[in-house]
Amino acid sequence: MKQQSETVWIVDDEKSIRWVLERALSKADMEVTSFDSPTKLLSALDNNCPHTIISDIRMPEMDGFELLKRIQKIHPELPVIIMTAHSDMDSAVLAYEKGAFEYLPKPFDIHEATALAQRACDQYRSTQIKQIKPDEATSLLESQEIIGKSPAMQVVFRSIARLSKSSISVLVTGESGTGKELVAKALHTHSPRADAPYIEINTAAIPKDLLESELFGHEKGAFTGAHALRKGRFEQANHGTLFLDEIGDMPAELQTRLLRVLSEGKFYRVGGHTPVQVDVRVIAATHQDLEKQVEEGVFREDLFHRLNVIRIQIPPLRQRGKDIVLLFQQFLKNAAKELQVESKTATSEVTDYLQTRPWRGNVRQLDNLSRWLMVMATGHEITLDDLPPDLISETATRNSDISWEILLQQDIQQRLKKGETQLLHQLTPLFEAVALKTALEKTAGKKKEAADLLGWGRNTLARKIKELLI
């Protein structure tokens, strides 16, 4: 017997959004009903109930969160997806805090929206799990440090949002300069421990001989110069969060002590004999490959598993597309405010160029560039001539860190900007020519072997050589 089709209700005051979603979800064999106002949807709920509701957040008579609250009173198990034009972390956290099944940032990808609706319907069918009701006592602290609309950053925002009710350990990984410390701070800010202490320590920046005392404190007279009892970072962070940055650089003997604290919740100060009990959430971060360090015996495997309960991977800046422009604009404003000067803007040539850079220093490098330009650029508008020599002189080989898909996307964007059309007719021969030349070089000109590498027949290879003038 065929399963009944999923039913999805859409509410949005924008006709174009309703039309796009109706068309996409209908193609996925879902039964779709649209409403142009929340009150009409609520009236319909008196008689029927769909498998999923997709609601805009900003509507004239009632916002999406108020609608969500009313739906939960009637059907607490019904998944509601909130659409928002604000694809920042706070929007994601707020959507989850209010009990939404998921949030969908605008402009959305049709395939992602369809898959999300399907997942919500599947959950409603199979589990009938009640949605989390709004937390009346929780108000989100305003946090705009993390900026990003790219898909990779949306994954990060969703992870932070889903962990907003938890005090579980988190491992934050990513290259240097990607903003791991900002994610750690956001995890604390949007957690049940938000009002408790947040303590940071960079384990790579403190000499090995002092790190133990920094972490666990010491008793009076524990060593030369210990003239008084001193509480360590664990005690300072009691009931709150301790952020251990660059955990991969922690000495082996301290790894053992850290594991014991994480396992038992207690430790001894240096020179002490009385155990100190603490309740601390630990967030660790590293730019290193901890799995490789475990294999090499540099990092304890049991400590790795204790820290790696939940992992958040921060994408490098070069993989974040137009986030580079958003960050650059924000950093320029921040630098202007800090220096108490008028802010500058950048030409489209500059912002296009910045999106092609490898950004080995990631967000930190872009922030430093913004400060430099705010001081050194002479006009109100930043041009390519204003960029520092070291950025301009980066060789093309540094782009090897950027995937060929990103480079291809940037090339297509430039062609479209110039008004070019029928791009596949232009690009396909270029792609085939590069592949063919590379295969012939690999086989030292042996055409049969080159054809096998490319998956072509000999006749096709001969024809392509003639067509592509190779």
VOGUGU-106802 format. One record per residue (C-alpha): x, y, z. Coordinates in steps of 0.5 Angstrom, whole numbers, padded with zeros to 4 digits, always signed. Layout:
! residues N
XYZ/...
This chain:
! residues 470
+0000+0000+0000/+0003+0007-0002/+0005+0011+0004/+0001+0018+0004/+0004+0024+0001/+0008+0029+0006/+0004+0035+0007/+0008+0041+0008/+0004+0048+0009/+0008+0055+0008/+0007+0061+0011/+0010+0068+0008/+0007+0074+0006/+0012+0074+0000/+0008+0071-0006/+0015+0070-0010/+0018+0066-0004/+0011+0062-0003/+0011+0060-0011/+0019+0058-0011/+0017+0053-0005/+0011+0051-0008/+0014+0049-0014/+0020+0045-0011/+0016+0041-0006/+0011+0039-0011/+0016+0036-0015/+0019+0032-0009/+0012+0029-0009/+0009+0033-0003/+0003+0036-0002/+0003+0044-0001/-0001+0049+0002/+0001+0056+0002/-0002+0062+0006/+0000+0069+0006/-0002+0070+0013/-0001+0067+0020/-0008+0068+0022/-0010+0064+0016/-0006+0058+0017/-0008+0058+0025/-0015+0058+0023/-0013+0052+0018/-0010+0048+0024/-0017+0048+0027/-0019+0042+0022/-0012+0040+0019/-0005+0038+0021/+0001+0038+0016/+0007+0034+0017/+0011+0040+0017/+0010+0048+0017/+0015+0053+0014/+0014+0060+0016/+0018+0066+0015/+0020+0070+0021/+0018+0077+0019/+0011+0078+0017/+0006+0084+0018/+0001+0081+0023/+0005+0076+0027/+0012+0074+0027/+0015+0067+0026/+0017+0066+0033/+0010+0068+0035/+0007+0064+0030/+0011+0058+0033/+0009+0059+0040/+0002+0059+0038/+0003+0052+0034/+0007+0049+0040/+0001+0050+0044/-0004+0046+0039/+0001+0041+0036/+0007+0041+0040/+0010+0035+0036/+0009+0039+0029/+0016+0041+0026/+0017+0048+0024/+0022+0051+0020/+0024+0058+0021/+0026+0062+0014/+0030+0068+0016/+0034+0073+0012/+0039+0074+0017/+0044+0068+0017/+0048+0069+0023/+0049+0065+0029/+0044+0069+0033/+0039+0068+0028/+0041+0060+0028/+0041+0060+0036/+0035+0064+0037/+0031+0059+0032/+0033+0053+0036/+0032+0057+0043/+0025+0058+0041/+0024+0051+0039/+0024+0051+0031/+0026+0044+0028/+0031+0048+0024/+0032+0055+0021/+0033+0056+0013/+0037+0062+0011/+0035+0066+0005/+0037+0066+0000/+0036+0059+0000/+0038+0053-0004/+0032+0049-0007/+0035+0043-0006/+0037+0044+0001/+0030+0047+0003/+0027+0041+0000/+0031+0036+0003/+0030+0040+0010/+0023+0039+0009/+0023+0032+0008/+0027+0031+0014/+0022+0034+0018/+0017+0030+0015/+0020+0024+0016/+0021+0026+0024/+0014+0027+0025/+0012+0021+0022/+0017+0016+0025/+0018+0019+0032/+0013+0024+0034/+0018+0028+0038/+0016+0034+0042/+0019+0040+0040/+0023+0044+0045/+0018+0050+0048/+0021+0057+0049/+0025+0058+0055/+0022+0064+0058/+0028+0066+0062/+0033+0066+0057/+0035+0072+0053/+0040+0071+0048/+0046+0076+0049/+0048+0080+0043/+0054+0077+0039/+0056+0080+0032/+0063+0077+0033/+0062+0071+0028/+0060+0074+0021/+0058+0069+0015/+0053+0067+0010/+0057+0061+0007/+0054+0054+0007/+0061+0052+0011/+0059+0057+0017/+0052+0056+0017/+0054+0049+0019/+0058+0052+0025/+0052+0056+0027/+0048+0050+0027/+0053+0047+0031/+0053+0052+0036/+0046+0053+0037/+0044+0045+0038/+0049+0046+0044/+0046+0052+0047/+0043+0047+0052/+0049+0043+0053/+0055+0043+0058/+0058+0038+0054/+0066+0038+0052/+0067+0041+0045/+0074+0040+0041/+0074+0046+0036/+0079+0045+0030/+0081+0049+0024/+0087+0053+0021/+0091+0058+0025/+0087+0065+0025/+0080+0062+0023/+0077+0065+0029/+0077+0058+0034/+0077+0063+0040/+0071+0066+0038/+0067+0060+0037/+0069+0058+0044/+0067+0064+0047/+0060+0064+0043/+0059+0056+0046/+0060+0059+0053/+0055+0065+0051/+0050+0061+0049/+0050+0056+0054/+0047+0055+0061/+0054+0057+0064/+0053+0064+0061/+0053+0068+0067/+0059+0064+0070/+0066+0065+0069/+0069+0064+0062/+0077+0063+0063/+0082+0062+0057/+0089+0060+0057/+0094+0058+0051/+0098+0052+0053/+0103+0054+0047/+0104+0061+0050/+0106+0059+0057/+0113+0055+0058/+0112+0048+0060/+0115+0049+0067/+0110+0054+0069/+0104+0051+0065/+0102+0046+0071/+0102+0052+0076/+0097+0056+0071/+0092+0050+0070/+0092+0047+0077/+0095+0053+0082/+0100+0052+0087/+0100+0052+0095/+0104+0057+0099/+0111+0054+0099/+0110+0049+0093/+0117+0052+0090/+0121+0058+0090/+0117+0064+0089/+0111+0061+0091/+0110+0066+0097/+0102+0065+0097/+0097+0060+0095/+0095+0061+0088/+0088+0059+0084/+0089+0056+0077/+0085+0057+0071/+0081+0051+0073/+0079+0054+0080/+0078+0060+0077/+0073+0057+0072/+0069+0053+0077/+0062+0053+0075/+0064+0056+0068/+0068+0054+0062/+0075+0053+0061/+0078+0054+0054/+0084+0051+0053/+0087+0054+0046/+0093+0050+0042/+0091+0043+0046/+0096+0040+0041/+0102+0043+0044/+0100+0041+0052/+0106+0037+0054/+0105+0029+0055/+0105+0029+0063/+0100+0035+0063/+0096+0031+0059/+0095+0026+0064/+0093+0031+0069/+0088+0034+0065/+0085+0027+0063/+0084+0026+0071/+0081+0032+0072/+0076+0031+0066/+0075+0024+0068/+0074+0025+0076/+0072+0033+0076/+0078+0034+0082/+0085+0035+0082/+0091+0037+0087/+0094+0044+0087/+0102+0044+0086/+0105+0042+0092/+0098+0041+0095/+0095+0034+0099/+0088+0036+0099/+0084+0035+0093/+0080+0041+0089/+0073+0039+0087/+0071+0043+0081/+0065+0043+0076/+0068+0046+0069/+0066+0045+0062/+0072+0044+0058/+0073+0047+0050/+0079+0045+0047/+0082+0048+0040/+0088+0046+0036/+0090+0047+0029/+0094+0041+0029/+0092+0034+0027/+0091+0031+0033/+0089+0024+0030/+0096+0024+0027/+0099+0026+0034/+0095+0020+0037/+0098+0015+0032/+0105+0018+0033/+0105+0018+0040/+0105+0025+0042/+0098+0026+0044/+0094+0021+0049/+0089+0017+0045/+0084+0017+0052/+0085+0024+0052/+0083+0025+0045/+0077+0021+0046/+0075+0025+0052/+0076+0032+0049/+0073+0030+0042/+0066+0029+0044/+0063+0034+0040/+0068+0037+0034/+0067+0043+0031/+0071+0044+0024/+0072+0052+0023/+0073+0053+0015/+0079+0056+0012/+0077+0063+0010/+0079+0061+0003/+0073+0057+0003/+0068+0062+0005/+0067+0065-0002/+0063+0072-0001/+0064+0072+0007/+0071+0075+0005/+0067+0081+0003/+0063+0081+0009/+0068+0081+0014/+0073+0086+0010/+0067+0091+0010/+0066+0090+0018/+0073+0090+0019/+0074+0097+0016/+0068+0099+0020/+0072+0097+0026/+0078+0100+0024/+0075+0106+0023/+0072+0106+0030/+0078+0104+0033/+0082+0110+0030/+0077+0115+0030/+0077+0116+0023/+0072+0116+0017/+0071+0109+0014/+0073+0107+0007/+0070+0103+0002/+0073+0099-0003/+0072+0098-0011/+0069+0092-0014/+0076+0090-0017/+0079+0090-0010/+0073+0085-0007/+0074+0081-0013/+0081+0080-0012/+0081+0079-0005/+0076+0073-0006/+0082+0070-0010/+0087+0070-0005/+0090+0064-0001/+0089+0067+0006/+0094+0063+0009/+0093+0067+0016/+0086+0067+0015/+0081+0072+0018/+0087+0074+0022/+0090+0076+0016/+0084+0080+0013/+0083+0084+0020/+0090+0086+0019/+0090+0088+0012/+0084+0092+0014/+0087+0096+0019/+0093+0097+0015/+0089+0100+0009/+0085+0104+0014/+0092+0108+0015/+0096+0107+0009/+0090+0108+0003/+0090+0115+0001/+0083+0116-0001/+0076+0115+0001/+0075+0109-0004/+0081+0103-0003/+0083+0101-0010/+0088+0095-0013/+0094+0100-0012/+0093+0101-0005/+0094+0094-0003/+0100+0092+0000/+0106+0089-0004/+0106+0083+0000/+0099+0081-0002/+0100+0083-0009/+0106+0079-0010/+0104+0073-0008/+0105+0068-0013/+0100+0064-0017/+0102+0058-0014/+0099+0060-0007/+0093+0059-0010/+0094+0051-0010/+0091+0051-0003/+0084+0053-0007/+0080+0048-0010/+0079+0048-0017/+0072+0048-0016/+0073+0055-0013/+0077+0058-0018/+0073+0055-0024/+0067+0059-0020/+0071+0065-0020/+0072+0065-0027/+0065+0064-0029/+0063+0070-0024/+0068+0074-0028/+0065+0072-0035/+0058+0073-0033/+0060+0080-0030/+0063+0081-0037/+0056+0079-0040/+0059+0073-0043/+0054+0068-0045/+0054+0060-0047/+0059+0059-0042/+0059+0051-0043/+0061+0052-0051/+0067+0056-0049/+0069+0052-0042/+0068+0045-0044/+0073+0045-0050/+0078+0049-0045/+0077+0043-0040/+0078+0038-0045/+0084+0041-0048/+0088+0041-0041/+0086+0034-0039/+0088+0032-0046/+0095+0035-0046/+0096+0033-0039/+0094+0026-0041/+0099+0026-0047/+0105+0029-0042/+0104+0023-0037/+0104+0018-0043/+0110+0021-0047/+0105+0022-0053/+0103+0015-0053/+0096+0016-0055/+0092+0009-0054/+0095+0010-0046/+0092+0017-0046/+0086+0015-0049/+0085+0010-0043/+0087+0015-0038/+0081+0020-0040/+0076+0014-0042/+0076+0016-0049/+0076+0011-0055/+0082+0012-0060/+0078+0015-0065/+0075+0020-0060/+0082+0022-0058/+0084+0023-0065/+0078+0027-0067/+0079+0031-0060/+0086+0033-0062/+0084+0035-0069/+0078+0039-0066/+0082+0042-0060/+0088+0044-0065/+0093+0040-0060/
